[in-house]
Amino acid sequence: MFFLVTDNFEEVLKQSSLHPKPSGLVLEYGTSGFRTNAKHLDHIMFRMGILAALRSQKTKATIGVMVTASHNPEEDNGVKLIDPMGEMVTPAWEGYATQLANAEQEDLLAALKDIIEKESINVSLEANVFVGKDTRSSSARLSQAVLDGVKALGGHSKDYGLVTTPQLHYMVCCQNTQGKYGAATVEGYYSKLSQAFSQLTKNASNRTDDQKHLCVDGANGIGALKVREMEGHLKNDLQMSIFNDGSKGTLNLHCGADFVKVQQKPPTGVPSVGNGDWGQPVAVVEENGLSRSIEINPGDRCCSFDGDADRIVYYYTDSQGHFHLLDGDKIATLICTFLKELLNQAALDLKVAVVQTAYANGSSTRYLEDVMKVIIKCTKTGVKHLHHAAQEFDIGVYFEANGHGTVLFSKAAEEKIQQLAEDGSISGERKKAALLLQSTISVINQTVGDAISDMLLIEAILAIKGMTVQQWDTIYTDLPNRQLKVKVADRRVIDTTDAERRAVSPAGLQDAIDSLVKKYRQARSFVRPSGTEDVVRVYAEADTQEGADALAHEVSLAVYRLAGGVGDEPQPLH
């Protein structure tokens, strides 16, 4: 049994009084960490610095703390803890985070002792914590509070300053693998990914400048800053026009991956995309201070990052002005198709699986199962569930529909690919496929969903396959769908099973949903409680948009009547 030494006791108490907890404030550490208005977070940040130091002592490894609220509005902020291999912090420590965050000042040391005793932590060990932050105006102050917390416990910290969330995950993994995964620097991140991208695109013949060009919506966040830095490493392999770069717009306001996915329309701040002035020149300021005119035309590839650059979605507008979204499901399908082709060419027998949630479009699931013949695993919503499930296979491709995802290769799979790539006795197509697989592994950030890494992988696949964004879009056609939410008195009355696809309670709700689904063609629907507020989320899809809308409304009514709806009864969609 280990306890805080007296000096650290005093320092924690002294420093904690400078980061006071608002009386009565209660927050919960969820999949996305803590997230709320920035003015309430000073004590949270300080205490997460302390917790990260304890986690470092427990694991005898470097731990990461990222200050960001991702796709939330500018006035919010948040914090995420990163475990030794760059993964999200283990669930037990999510509970400790909540416990520590909500302890009143006079109970703080008792809460710390409780964690130390339960985990048998030797607090005399060295603690090392990496800290990063996004571009929010509150992030500098809040990241300093994290650093103060690490220092109060006698730990060592490294402040990486402005980085994307995936970059900090990457750095933590590099540090704890003694450089085997890469150099624990932003420069090392750029070098590894850009070199792998260059190796991949060498296999794409006769690419024109138009084919190399990509329009990027940076959500006025950290991703815009970092993809601009990445540009210099890509040379002529990829040419980007970066919009919503933070120079004048507001973070996540009417832009970014979450806005594009939810609203099903292009972001503001990207001139000529779906606003009736296709082909009009747009002035873009270059880093050297000069400007040039570009044209964004129907069918041009565009993508959007979210605020901390761990999500990405693609889209384009056709010649009739119709908007086309290529979300996480389309991205997973493209990547899976590419990997399966390479494995066949390399004659490698590796088990490939795609991990989805209940929100995955039914057309994507059917295509992957029936055409691609890959294993489909469905998990609860939340990337930590997908990441864990993907680790069960030789190659696990996971993407939430919102665009957060990556590809995981087992150690055994990586070794087999490396052995084949280095085998001097093979040549031709098999050798080429093995080398492509090796470069593919290097361009992927396996620690977490990463908009920059995913963007490079997608661009490389399209180039190698000679595909346009329209051709990618026609791999399968999404079923029309609709998402709604119903306010209830207590979301806990909803209990689900089968990866949240079926309702166990309240009694009669699932029977009602089953009956309603039978009224529509190619239909399905499910409900699940929100993780943060007293609402029930409703998802429905059918063969027509009218059918999906009608089904979503009828299921919402069933939820309202059987699960204690609050306020006015849900009205039909118009």
C-alpha positions in Angstrom: 0.0 0.0 0.0 1.4 3.4 -1.0 0.6 6.9 0.0 1.4 10.4 -1.1 4.5 11.7 0.5 4.0 14.6 2.8 5.7 17.2 0.5 3.4 16.2 -2.3 0.4 16.4 -0.1 1.2 20.0 0.8 1.9 20.9 -2.8 -1.3 19.3 -4.1 -3.3 21.2 -1.5 -1.5 24.5 -2.2 -1.8 24.3 -6.0 -5.4 22.9 -5.9 -6.6 26.0 -4.0 -5.4 28.0 -7.1 -7.7 25.9 -9.3 -10.9 25.8 -7.2 -13.8 23.6 -8.1 -17.2 25.4 -8.6 -19.5 24.3 -5.8 -21.9 21.6 -6.8 -20.6 21.2 -10.4 -20.8 17.5 -11.5 -19.2 16.3 -14.7 -18.7 12.8 -16.1 -15.8 11.5 -18.1 -17.2 9.8 -21.2 -15.9 8.5 -24.5 -14.9 12.0 -25.4 -13.4 12.8 -22.0 -14.7 15.9 -20.2 -16.4 18.5 -22.3 -18.3 21.7 -21.3 -18.1 25.5 -21.3 -14.4 26.4 -20.8 -15.1 28.6 -17.8 -16.0 25.6 -15.7 -12.9 23.5 -16.5 -9.9 25.0 -14.7 -10.1 22.6 -11.7 -10.8 19.6 -14.1 -7.6 20.3 -16.0 -5.5 20.6 -12.8 -6.9 17.3 -11.5 -6.4 15.5 -14.8 -2.8 16.6 -14.7 -2.6 14.8 -11.3 -4.4 11.8 -12.6 -2.2 11.5 -15.7 0.9 11.6 -13.4 -0.7 8.7 -11.3 -1.5 6.8 -14.4 2.1 7.2 -15.6 3.4 5.9 -12.2 1.0 3.0 -12.5 1.9 2.0 -16.0 5.6 3.1 -15.7 5.1 4.8 -19.1 4.4 8.2 -20.6 0.7 9.3 -20.6 -0.9 12.0 -22.8 -3.3 14.7 -21.9 -5.0 16.6 -24.8 -6.9 19.8 -24.2 -9.7 20.0 -26.8 -13.4 19.9 -27.3 -13.2 18.5 -30.8 -16.3 19.5 -32.8 -18.0 21.5 -30.0 -18.4 25.3 -30.2 -15.5 27.7 -29.6 -16.7 28.6 -26.1 -16.4 25.0 -24.9 -13.3 23.0 -24.1 -12.4 19.6 -22.8 -9.7 17.1 -22.0 -8.9 13.5 -23.1 -6.3 11.2 -21.4 -4.1 9.0 -23.6 -2.8 5.6 -22.5 0.7 4.2 -23.2 0.1 2.8 -26.7 -1.7 5.9 -27.9 -5.1 4.4 -27.1 -7.9 6.0 -25.1 -7.6 5.6 -21.3 -8.8 2.3 -19.9 -12.5 2.3 -18.6 -11.5 1.9 -14.9 -9.5 5.1 -15.1 -12.5 6.9 -16.7 -14.2 6.2 -13.4 -11.3 7.6 -11.4 -11.3 10.7 -13.6 -15.0 11.3 -12.7 -14.3 10.6 -9.1 -11.4 13.1 -8.9 -13.1 15.8 -10.9 -16.2 15.8 -8.7 -14.5 15.7 -5.3 -15.0 18.9 -3.3 -11.8 20.6 -2.3 -11.9 19.2 1.3 -12.3 15.7 -0.1 -9.6 15.8 -2.9 -6.8 14.2 -0.9 -9.1 11.4 0.2 -10.1 10.8 -3.4 -6.4 10.7 -4.4 -5.6 8.2 -1.6 -8.5 6.0 -2.7 -7.1 5.8 -6.3 -3.6 5.2 -5.1 -4.7 2.4 -2.7 -7.0 0.7 -5.2 -4.3 0.7 -7.9 -1.3 0.1 -5.5 0.6 3.0 -7.0 4.1 3.6 -6.0 4.1 7.4 -6.0 7.9 7.6 -5.5 8.2 6.5 -9.2 8.9 9.0 -11.9 5.8 10.3 -13.8 6.0 11.5 -17.4 3.2 13.3 -19.2 2.9 14.7 -22.7 0.4 17.7 -23.0 -1.1 19.2 -26.2 -3.8 21.7 -27.0 -6.0 22.9 -29.8 -6.5 26.5 -31.1 -9.3 27.6 -28.8 -8.8 30.8 -27.0 -9.1 29.0 -23.6 -6.7 26.2 -24.4 -3.5 28.0 -23.4 -4.8 28.7 -19.9 -6.3 25.3 -19.5 -3.3 23.4 -20.7 -1.2 25.3 -18.1 -3.6 24.0 -15.4 -2.8 20.5 -16.6 1.0 21.2 -16.4 0.4 22.6 -12.9 -1.3 19.4 -11.9 1.5 17.2 -13.2 4.1 19.4 -11.4 2.1 19.4 -8.1 2.6 15.6 -7.9 6.3 15.9 -8.7 5.9 14.7 -12.3 7.7 15.7 -15.5 5.8 17.0 -18.4 6.5 17.9 -22.0 4.3 20.6 -23.6 3.8 20.0 -27.3 1.8 23.1 -27.6 -0.6 23.3 -30.6 -1.1 19.7 -32.0 -4.0 17.7 -33.3 -5.4 15.1 -31.0 -4.1 12.2 -33.2 -0.7 13.8 -33.3 -0.5 13.6 -29.5 -1.7 10.0 -29.5 1.0 9.2 -32.1 3.7 10.9 -29.9 2.7 9.0 -26.8 2.9 5.7 -28.7 6.3 6.6 -30.3 7.7 7.5 -26.9 6.6 4.3 -25.2 7.8 2.1 -28.0 11.3 3.6 -27.9 10.9 5.0 -31.4 9.9 1.7 -33.0 6.6 3.4 -34.2 8.3 6.6 -35.2 10.0 9.7 -33.7 8.0 11.4 -30.9 8.0 14.8 -32.7 5.6 16.6 -35.0 8.4 16.6 -37.6 8.7 12.8 -37.2 5.0 12.5 -37.7 5.1 14.5 -41.0 8.2 12.7 -42.3 6.8 9.2 -41.7 3.4 9.8 -43.2 4.6 11.9 -46.2 7.3 9.4 -47.1 4.8 6.5 -47.0 2.4 8.6 -49.1 5.1 9.3 -51.7 5.9 5.6 -51.9 2.2 4.7 -52.4 1.6 7.4 -55.1 4.6 6.3 -57.1 2.4 3.4 -58.1 -0.2 5.8 -59.7 0.7 6.5 -63.3 0.1 9.7 -65.2 -1.7 11.7 -62.5 -2.7 15.2 -63.6 -2.6 18.3 -61.5 -6.4 18.1 -61.3 -6.2 14.6 -60.0 -3.7 15.7 -57.3 -5.8 18.6 -56.2 -8.0 18.4 -53.0 -10.1 21.1 -51.3 -9.7 20.9 -47.5 -12.1 22.4 -45.0 -10.1 22.8 -41.8 -13.1 23.7 -39.5 -11.1 26.8 -38.5 -9.3 24.6 -36.1 -5.9 22.9 -35.3 -6.2 20.6 -38.4 -6.0 23.5 -40.8 -2.8 24.7 -39.1 -1.2 21.3 -39.2 -2.2 20.2 -42.7 -0.7 23.5 -43.8 2.6 22.4 -42.2 2.2 19.0 -43.8 1.9 20.6 -47.2 5.6 21.3 -47.4 6.5 17.6 -46.8 4.2 16.4 -49.6 6.1 18.3 -52.4 4.2 17.8 -55.6 2.4 14.5 -54.5 -0.7 16.3 -53.3 -1.9 19.9 -53.9 -4.4 21.3 -51.4 -6.5 24.4 -51.3 -7.2 24.9 -47.6 -10.3 26.8 -46.5 -11.6 27.6 -43.1 -8.0 27.9 -41.9 -8.8 30.0 -38.8 -7.6 33.2 -40.3 -11.1 34.8 -40.1 -13.8 32.2 -39.3 -15.0 30.7 -36.0 -14.1 27.2 -35.0 -16.7 24.6 -36.1 -19.2 27.3 -36.9 -21.2 26.1 -40.0 -18.1 24.1 -41.1 -16.1 21.0 -40.3 -16.9 17.3 -40.5 -19.7 17.2 -37.9 -21.6 20.1 -39.6 -21.2 18.5 -43.0 -22.3 15.0 -41.8 -25.3 16.2 -39.7 -26.5 18.9 -42.0 -25.9 16.9 -45.2 -24.6 20.0 -47.0 -21.3 21.8 -47.8 -19.6 24.0 -45.2 -19.6 27.7 -45.4 -16.2 29.3 -46.0 -15.5 27.1 -49.0 -16.5 29.3 -52.0 -18.1 27.8 -55.0 -19.1 24.6 -53.3 -22.8 24.2 -54.0 -23.7 27.9 -53.8 -24.4 28.5 -57.4 -21.1 30.0 -58.6 -19.3 26.9 -59.8 -16.2 27.6 -61.8 -15.7 31.1 -60.4 -12.1 31.8 -59.4 -11.3 31.9 -55.7 -8.2 33.8 -54.4 -6.1 31.7 -52.1 -3.3 33.2 -50.1 -0.1 31.1 -50.2 2.4 30.9 -47.4 4.9 33.0 -49.3 2.4 35.9 -49.3 1.5 35.6 -52.9 -2.0 34.6 -54.1 -3.3 32.6 -56.9 -6.7 31.9 -58.4 -8.2 28.4 -58.4 -11.5 27.0 -59.6 -13.7 24.5 -57.8 -15.8 22.7 -60.3 -18.6 20.1 -60.2 -17.1 16.7 -59.2 -14.0 18.1 -57.5 -13.0 16.3 -54.3 -13.5 18.1 -51.0 -13.0 16.9 -47.5 -13.7 18.3 -44.0 -11.9 17.8 -40.7 -13.5 18.3 -37.3 -12.1 20.7 -34.7 -9.3 18.5 -33.4 -8.7 16.6 -36.7 -9.7 13.1 -35.7 -12.6 12.9 -38.1 -12.9 13.3 -41.8 -15.6 13.1 -44.4 -15.5 13.6 -48.2 -18.0 15.2 -50.5 -18.6 16.7 -53.9 -21.4 18.5 -55.7 -22.5 17.2 -59.1 -23.3 19.2 -62.3 -26.9 19.5 -61.2 -25.9 21.1 -57.9 -26.7 18.0 -55.8 -24.6 17.4 -52.8 -23.0 14.0 -52.3 -21.5 12.9 -48.9 -18.9 10.1 -48.6 -18.9 9.4 -44.8 -17.2 6.9 -42.6 -19.1 4.0 -44.1 -17.9 4.9 -47.6 -14.4 5.5 -46.4 -14.3 2.1 -44.6 -15.6 0.4 -47.8 -12.9 2.0 -50.0 -10.1 1.1 -47.7 -11.4 -2.5 -47.2 -11.7 -3.0 -51.0 -8.1 -1.8 -51.5 -6.7 -4.0 -48.8 -8.5 -7.1 -50.0 -7.2 -6.6 -53.5 -3.6 -6.2 -52.2 -3.9 -9.3 -50.0 -5.2 -11.3 -52.9 -2.3 -10.1 -55.1 0.2 -10.8 -52.4 -1.4 -14.3 -51.7 -1.5 -13.5 -48.0 -4.2 -15.3 -46.0 -5.1 -12.6 -43.4 -8.5 -12.2 -41.7 -10.0 -8.8 -42.5 -12.9 -7.4 -40.6 -14.9 -4.2 -40.8 -16.2 -2.9 -37.4 -19.3 -0.8 -37.5 -22.0 0.6 -35.2 -25.8 0.4 -35.5 -25.5 3.8 -37.4 -23.7 2.2 -40.3 -25.9 2.5 -43.4 -27.5 -0.8 -44.3 -26.2 -0.7 -47.9 -22.6 -0.5 -46.7 -23.1 -3.6 -44.5 -24.8 -5.6 -47.3 -22.0 -4.6 -49.8 -19.2 -5.6 -47.5 -20.8 -8.9 -46.5 -22.3 -10.0 -49.8 -19.8 -8.6 -52.3 -16.5 -8.1 -50.5 -17.1 -11.2 -48.3 -15.5 -9.6 -45.2 -16.4 -10.2 -41.6 -18.7 -7.5 -40.1 -18.6 -6.9 -36.4 -21.1 -4.5 -34.8 -20.4 -2.7 -31.5 -21.9 -0.1 -29.3 -21.5 3.5 -30.3 -18.2 5.0 -29.3 -14.8 4.7 -30.9 -13.3 2.9 -27.9 -15.7 0.0 -28.5 -14.8 -0.1 -32.2 -11.0 0.1 -31.6 -11.2 -2.8 -29.1 -13.2 -5.0 -31.5 -10.8 -4.2 -34.4 -7.9 -5.6 -32.3 -9.4 -9.1 -32.5 -8.5 -9.5 -36.2 -5.4 -9.6 -38.4 -6.6 -6.4 -40.0 -9.5 -4.4 -38.5 -11.0 -1.5 -40.4 -13.2 0.7 -38.2 -15.0 3.9 -39.0 -18.0 5.5 -37.3 -20.4 7.0 -39.8 -19.2 10.4 -38.5 -15.8 9.8 -40.1 -13.8 8.8 -37.0 -11.8 5.7 -37.7 -8.5 4.0 -38.7 -7.1 0.6 -39.6 -5.4 -1.8 -37.1 -2.9 -4.4 -38.1 -2.0 -7.1 -35.7 1.7 -7.7 -34.9 1.5 -11.0 -36.7 0.0 -9.4 -39.8 2.7 -6.7 -39.9 5.4 -9.4 -39.6 4.0 -11.5 -42.4 3.7 -8.4 -44.7 7.3 -7.3 -43.8 8.7 -10.8 -44.4 7.0 -11.0 -47.8 8.2 -7.5 -48.8 11.8 -8.4 -47.9 11.7 -11.8 -49.5 14.2 -11.8 -52.4 12.7 -14.9 -53.9 9.5 -13.3 -55.1 8.9 -10.6 -57.7 6.3 -9.2 -60.0 2.7 -8.5 -58.8 3.1 -10.3 -55.5 6.2 -8.3 -54.6 4.6 -5.0 -55.6 1.5 -5.8 -53.5 3.6 -6.6 -50.4 5.5 -3.3 -50.8 2.2 -1.4 -51.2 0.9 -3.0 -48.0 4.0 -2.0 -46.2 3.7 1.6 -47.2 0.0 1.5 -46.4 0.8 0.5 -42.8 3.2 3.4 -42.5 0.7 6.0 -43.7 -1.9 4.9 -41.2 -2.0 6.3 -37.6 -3.1 3.1 -35.8 -3.4 4.8 -32.4 -6.7 6.6 -33.2 -8.8 8.1 -35.9 -6.7 10.8 -37.7 -8.1 13.1 -40.4 -4.6 13.9 -41.9 -3.5 10.3 -42.0 -6.9 9.1 -43.3 -6.9 11.8 -45.9 -3.5 10.6 -47.2 -4.6 7.0 -47.3 -7.8 7.9 -49.2 -5.9 10.1 -51.7 -3.3 7.3 -52.3 -6.0 4.7 -52.9 -7.9 6.8 -55.3 -4.7 7.6 -57.2 -3.5 4.0 -57.3 -6.9 2.7 -58.4 -7.4 5.6 -60.9 -10.8 6.4 -59.3 -12.6 9.7 -59.3 -14.7 10.6 -56.2 -17.8 9.9 -58.3 -16.7 6.4 -59.1 -15.9 5.9 -55.4 -19.4 7.1 -54.5 -21.0 4.6 -56.8 -19.5 1.5 -55.1 -22.8 1.3 -53.4 -25.8 3.6 -52.9 -26.7 4.7 -49.4 -30.2 3.9 -48.1 -32.1 7.1 -47.2 -32.1 7.6 -43.5 -33.2 10.0 -40.7 -32.0 10.7 -37.2 -34.3 12.3 -34.6 -34.2 12.7 -30.8 -37.0 12.6 -28.3 -36.9 14.3 -24.9 -37.7 12.0 -22.0 -38.0 12.4 -18.2 -35.2 9.9 -17.6 -33.1 8.3 -20.4 -32.3 5.4 -18.2 -35.7 3.8 -18.9 -34.2 2.8 -22.3 -32.1 -0.3 -22.1 -30.6 -1.9 -25.2 -28.9 -5.1 -26.3 -27.4 -6.5 -29.5 -24.9 -3.6 -29.9 -27.7 -1.1 -29.2 -29.8 -2.4 -32.1 -32.7 -3.7 -30.0 -34.5 -2.2 -27.0 -34.9 -4.4 -23.9 -37.0 -1.8 -22.0 -39.4 -0.2 -21.6 -41.8 -3.1 -22.2 -43.5 -3.1 -25.6 -41.1 -0.7 -27.3 -39.2 -3.1 -29.4 -42.4 -4.9 -30.4 -43.7 -1.5 -31.6 -40.6 -0.8 -33.5 -40.7 -4.2 -35.2 -44.3 -3.7 -36.3 -43.5 -0.2 -37.7 -40.4 -1.4 -39.6 -42.5 -4.0 -41.4 -44.6 -1.2 -43.1 -41.6 -0.1 -45.2 -39.3 -1.6 -47.7 -35.6 -2.3 -46.9 -36.3 -0.7 -43.5 -34.7 -0.8 -40.1 -34.8 1.4 -37.0 -33.3 1.4 -33.5 -33.3 3.7 -30.5 -30.7 4.4 -27.9 -30.3 6.7 -24.9 -28.0 9.6 -25.1 -24.9 9.3 -23.0 -25.1 12.9 -21.8 -28.7 14.2 -21.7 -32.2 13.0 -21.2 -33.0 12.3 -24.8 -33.5 9.1 -26.8 -31.9 9.0 -30.2 -33.9 7.5 -33.0 -32.4 6.1 -36.3 -34.5 4.9 -39.3 -33.7 4.0 -42.8 -35.9 2.8 -45.7 -35.8 2.6 -49.5 -37.0 6.2 -49.9 -36.4 9.4 -48.0 -40.1 9.7 -47.4 -40.3 6.3 -45.9 -37.2 6.9 -43.7 -38.8 10.2 -42.5 -42.2 8.6 -41.8 -40.6 5.6 -40.0 -38.4 7.9 -37.8 -41.5 9.9 -36.8 -43.6 6.9 -36.0 -40.8 5.4 -33.9 -40.3 8.7 -32.1 -44.0 8.7 -31.2 -43.6 5.1 -29.8 -40.7 6.3 -27.7 -42.6 9.4 -26.5 -45.6 7.3 -25.4 -43.8 4.3 -23.9 -40.6 5.9 -22.5 -42.0 9.0 -20.8 -41.7 11.7 -23.4 -41.4 15.3 -22.2 -43.0 18.4 -23.9 -45.0 18.3 -27.1 -45.6 15.1 -29.0 -43.2 14.7 -32.0 -44.6 16.1 -35.2 -44.3 14.6 -38.7 -41.4 15.8 -40.8 -42.2 18.2 -43.7 
